[in-house]
Amino acid sequence: MLADFFFSLRDAGLKPSITEYLTLLEALKADQANASVDDFYYLSRATLVKDEALFDRFDRVFGVFFKNIDDALDWDQLEIPLEWLRSQGARLLSEKDRQKIEAMGGWEQLLEEFRKRAEEQEGRHQGGDKWIGTGGTSPYGHDGYHPEGIRVGGKSRHRRAVKVWEKREFRNLDSQREIGTRNLKLALRRLRRFAREGAADQLDLDGTIDATARNAGYLDLKMVPERHNAVKVLLCLDVGGSMNPHVRLCEQLFSAARAEFKHLEYYYFHNCVYENLWRDNRHRRTELIPTAEVLHKYGPDYKLIFVGDASMSPYELAYAGGSVEHWNDEPGALWLKRLLNTYAKAIWLNPEPEQHWRYTQSVGMVRELLEDRMYPMTLQGLDAGIRQLQ
């Protein structure tokens, strides 16, 4: 069974290794799962999944695989040994719970009453406080509540037997999915390079200990400047037109970038960079900033990130006057080359799914200009782009 589960994970693209599989078997042999499906879930995830971005995919495989096994078992024909129930009760119940069961007459009385009601009951029962059914306060059934009952079927509302893999808490971390602000921040942090800047206003603990020891035990405080992320980023965002469906994702990227980088400069363009950029979309016609000014203002130590779908008429890239909004004296490709010549570390993030890129001629042209440094806005794509910038 575990071998089938192992191959199911590999088929889903998680690719656990034989070594990791053997590690899981050793852990099971050492009774690390404690005969609990929930413990087995956490144990198998810890041993077989290398990247938290794949947790959601693991949850889906786990849920399908073990649900199928669960469905294949005929629970009506299974005999539950009385000794097993007693041992589980002694193991899992608190002292207060045990006292409540003893008040009902003990385990023997509880199980005997369960057998009687199962024999007497005819059909399904909803609510109430006696029969085996759903809702209500009977000690037997599910979707109700009784402090010392036996759940029969269903799913608990009180988290006494929750299937943790069905919660899928990591569904937004799959590397094939579009990314949220939190995941963007985690990915952008790969670019961090810390340096100490400004006034020395923070205690240098290691330096203080060393200086005090050298000073025969007399306290000698040492201060250092605060550490800041010294990476400089120039962000150019495409807005309007075909980018409208991607506004939310671009907002998340912008928010994450502003939170992560102290030295962040941003500008907007439409379709392609031309002779002017702007900082405020409300004044894009009146408050333009010459692109040449941007090139001279920010040094080559900045890392350049374009964000856009690169979907436009090829004329916008290749010819003067090709812009759909204004007369451009020089083709967009020329301005892109100028930017790329100034900023050696540059990438293009494309919110369109990668499988659609080949259908748009301009995407291919932009990719060629950037020497194939275009990446999809997925966790996997952003991770590859950030590595390129490093």
Buried (B, 14 or more C-beta within 10 A) or exposed (E): EEEEBBEBBBEBEBEBEEEBBEBBEEBBEEEBBEEEBBBBBBBBBEBBBEBEBBBBBBBBBBBEBBEEEEEEEEEEEEEEEEEEBBEEBEEEBEEEEBEEBEEEEBBEEBBEBBEEBEEEBEEEBEBBEBBBBBBBBBBBBBBBEBEBBBBBEEEEEEEEEEBBBEEBEBEBBBBBBBBBBEBBBBBBEBBEEEEEEEEEEEEBEEBBEEBBEEEEEEEBEBEBBEEBBBBBBBBBBBBBEBBEEBEEBBEBBBEBBEEBBEBBBBBBBBBBBBBBBBEEEEEBEEEEBEBEEBBEEBEEEBBBBBBBBBBBBBBBBBBEEBBEEEEBEEBBBBBBEBBBEBBEBBBBBBBBEBEEBEEBEBBBBBBEBBEEBBBBBBBBBBBBBBEBBE
